[in-house]
Amino acid sequence: MSKKTSSINPTTGAYQRAVENLGLKPNIARALEMPDRELTVEVRFRRDNGESESLLGFRVQHNNTRGPF
C-alpha cells in the first residue's frame, strides 16, 4: 500500500498505515475493511433530573468463522 493518506477520509489513511505497520496480508486487510454485519441501536432514557437523552450503540462483526452471528 502507498504511503499517501486520503484527504477525503482520514480514517482510510489511518487504516492503511495500521495495515502496513502490522504487516497484514492483503486478504486479511480486505476482510477487515468491510464488516459482514453492523448493528446500530438507539437507547432512549430519562435522567433523574427529568431530561430525556438518547445514546447510540454499535456492534460490528467482521466474520462468523467462530460461529453464527
C-alpha positions as CSV (number, residue, x, y, z in Angstrom):
1,M,0.0,0.0,0.0
2,S,1.1,3.5,-0.6
3,K,2.3,6.0,2.0
4,K,-0.2,8.6,0.8
5,T,-3.2,9.3,3.1
6,S,-6.6,10.1,1.8
7,S,-7.7,13.7,2.4
8,I,-11.3,12.6,1.7
9,N,-11.5,10.3,4.7
10,P,-8.8,10.5,7.3
11,T,-9.8,7.1,8.7
12,T,-8.8,5.4,5.5
13,G,-5.3,6.8,5.8
14,A,-5.0,5.6,9.4
15,Y,-6.3,2.2,8.4
16,Q,-3.7,1.9,5.6
17,R,-0.9,2.9,8.0
18,A,-2.1,0.3,10.6
19,V,-2.2,-2.4,7.9
20,E,1.4,-1.5,6.8
21,N,2.7,-1.3,10.4
22,L,1.1,-4.7,11.3
23,G,2.3,-6.3,8.1
24,L,-1.1,-7.7,7.4
25,K,-1.6,-9.9,4.3
26,P,-3.8,-8.3,1.6
27,N,-6.6,-10.8,2.0
28,I,-6.8,-10.1,5.8
29,A,-6.7,-6.4,5.2
30,R,-9.6,-6.7,2.7
31,A,-11.6,-8.8,5.1
32,L,-11.3,-6.1,7.8
33,E,-12.2,-3.2,5.5
34,M,-15.9,-4.1,5.3
35,P,-17.8,-5.8,8.1
36,D,-20.2,-8.7,7.4
37,R,-22.7,-7.2,9.8
38,E,-23.2,-4.0,11.7
39,L,-25.8,-3.4,14.3
40,T,-26.8,0.0,15.5
41,V,-29.2,0.7,18.4
42,E,-30.5,3.8,19.9
43,V,-31.2,3.8,23.7
44,R,-33.6,6.5,24.9
45,F,-33.8,7.2,28.6
46,R,-34.9,9.8,31.1
47,R,-32.3,11.0,33.6
48,D,-33.0,11.5,37.3
49,N,-33.4,15.3,36.7
50,G,-36.1,14.6,34.1
51,E,-34.1,15.3,31.0
52,S,-34.5,12.9,28.1
53,E,-31.4,11.6,26.3
54,S,-30.6,9.1,23.7
55,L,-27.3,7.3,23.1
56,L,-26.1,5.2,20.1
57,G,-24.6,1.8,20.4
58,F,-22.7,-0.2,17.8
59,R,-21.6,-3.8,17.3
60,V,-19.6,-4.7,14.2
61,Q,-18.8,-8.3,13.2
62,H,-16.2,-8.9,10.6
63,N,-16.8,-12.6,10.0
64,N,-18.6,-15.6,11.5
65,T,-15.6,-18.0,11.5
66,R,-16.1,-18.9,15.2
67,G,-19.9,-19.3,14.9
68,P,-23.0,-17.7,13.5
69,F,-24.0,-14.2,14.3
